[in-house]
Amino acid sequence: TDSYAAESREELQEELLGQVIDASSIIQYTAKDYDAAKEKVNNAYLSYLDLFGLEDLDDVYEFLDMTDEDVEEEIQSALYRTLIVNAIIKNEDLSLSDEDYEEGVLYYMDQNEFESREEFMETFGEEEVRTQILEDKALNFLVEHAQITEIETEHEPD
């Protein structure tokens, strides 16, 4: 099915990106990059405030039994992911055509079950949508240029 194929491709993209991150050395980054990653992680947990009736992010992290080190690890992971994706975009000179953008908007409207383009754009904003579509392009680049070896496994009867 289409959803299975899309899910499998996303898993492959994330696996490949993880391998690139693990094989990379992040020597330095800016405070701005770090702050953006921290904001991204914090924003991801903001939805828990209303969901669980909590007061602030510290309550969310405590509720989820996350230590400061756990939160910092998530921030570092988000930071490295962004830095590596941006490096791929820059090194491979990837950009969005109008067609790429339109296809991406329609794809994400469908994925997020939006019927109105206006409502979709108000929710996410053009910059965030463009960033996500360009990131998808970088991840697709990884898949298209990866040397993947498929290994057949045999299932032995019990």
C-alpha positions in Angstrom: 0.0 0.0 0.0 1.0 3.6 -0.4 1.1 4.4 3.3 3.3 1.3 3.9 5.7 2.4 1.1 5.8 5.9 2.4 6.5 4.7 6.0 9.2 2.4 4.8 10.9 5.2 2.8 10.7 7.5 5.8 12.3 4.8 8.0 15.0 4.3 5.4 15.6 8.1 5.2 15.9 8.4 9.0 18.2 5.4 9.2 20.5 6.8 6.5 20.4 10.2 8.1 21.3 8.6 11.4 24.3 6.9 9.8 25.5 10.2 8.3 25.2 11.9 11.6 27.0 9.1 13.4 29.8 9.3 10.8 30.1 13.1 11.0 32.0 15.3 13.3 30.2 18.4 14.4 33.1 20.7 15.3 31.2 23.9 16.0 27.8 25.5 15.8 26.3 28.9 16.6 24.3 29.8 19.6 21.5 30.7 17.1 21.6 27.1 15.8 21.5 25.7 19.3 18.6 28.0 20.3 16.6 27.0 17.2 17.1 23.3 18.1 16.1 24.0 21.7 13.0 25.9 20.5 12.1 23.0 18.1 12.3 20.5 21.0 10.4 22.6 23.4 7.7 23.3 20.8 7.3 19.6 20.2 6.4 19.1 23.9 4.1 22.2 24.2 1.1 20.1 23.0 1.4 18.1 26.2 0.5 21.2 28.2 -3.2 21.1 27.2 -3.3 17.3 26.8 -2.3 16.6 30.4 -3.4 19.9 31.9 0.1 21.0 32.9 1.4 24.5 33.6 4.7 24.7 31.8 7.4 22.8 30.0 9.2 21.9 33.2 6.0 20.1 34.3 5.9 18.3 31.0 9.4 17.1 31.3 8.8 16.0 34.9 5.6 14.3 33.9 7.4 12.4 31.2 10.2 11.6 33.6 12.8 13.4 31.5 15.9 14.7 33.2 17.8 17.8 32.1 20.3 15.5 30.4 17.4 13.8 28.5 16.2 17.2 27.3 19.7 18.3 26.4 20.2 15.0 24.4 17.1 15.7 22.4 18.3 19.3 21.7 21.7 18.0 20.5 20.0 15.4 18.4 17.7 18.0 16.8 20.7 20.3 16.3 22.9 17.7 14.6 20.0 16.6 12.4 19.4 20.2 11.2 23.1 20.9 10.7 23.6 17.7 8.7 20.5 18.2 6.5 21.5 21.8 5.9 25.0 20.7 4.9 23.5 18.2 2.4 21.3 20.9 1.0 24.3 23.3 0.6 26.8 20.8 -0.6 24.4 19.3 -3.2 23.0 22.7 -4.1 19.5 21.6 -3.6 16.6 24.0 -4.1 12.9 24.0 -4.5 11.2 24.6 -7.8 7.7 26.0 -7.8 6.5 22.5 -8.8 8.4 20.9 -5.8 6.8 23.4 -3.5 3.2 22.9 -4.8 3.6 19.1 -4.6 5.0 19.4 -1.1 2.1 21.7 0.0 -0.5 19.2 -1.3 1.3 16.3 0.2 1.5 17.9 3.7 -2.1 19.2 3.5 -3.1 15.6 2.8 -0.9 14.1 5.6 -2.2 16.6 8.1 -5.8 16.3 6.9 -6.2 20.0 5.9 -8.9 20.8 3.3 -8.1 24.5 3.2 -4.7 25.6 1.9 -5.2 28.9 3.7 -5.8 27.2 7.0 -2.8 24.9 6.4 -0.5 27.9 5.6 -1.8 29.8 8.7 -1.0 26.8 10.9 2.5 26.1 9.6 3.7 29.2 7.8 5.3 29.3 4.4 8.9 29.3 5.8 8.3 26.2 7.8 6.6 24.4 4.9 9.4 25.3 2.5 12.0 24.2 5.1 10.3 20.8 5.5 9.9 20.2 1.8 13.6 21.1 1.2 14.5 18.7 4.1 12.5 16.0 2.3 14.5 16.7 -0.8 17.8 16.3 1.1 16.5 13.0 2.7 15.4 11.7 -0.8 18.9 12.6 -2.0 20.4 10.3 0.7 18.1 7.5 -0.4 18.8 7.9 -4.1 22.6 8.0 -3.6 23.0 5.4 -0.8 24.6 2.1 -1.5 22.1 -0.2 0.1 22.7 -3.9 0.4 19.6 -6.0 0.9 20.1 -9.1 2.9 17.7 -12.0 2.6 16.8 -13.7 5.8 15.4 -17.1 6.3 12.8 -17.7 8.9 13.4 -21.0 10.6 10.3 -22.9 11.7 10.0 -23.3 15.5 
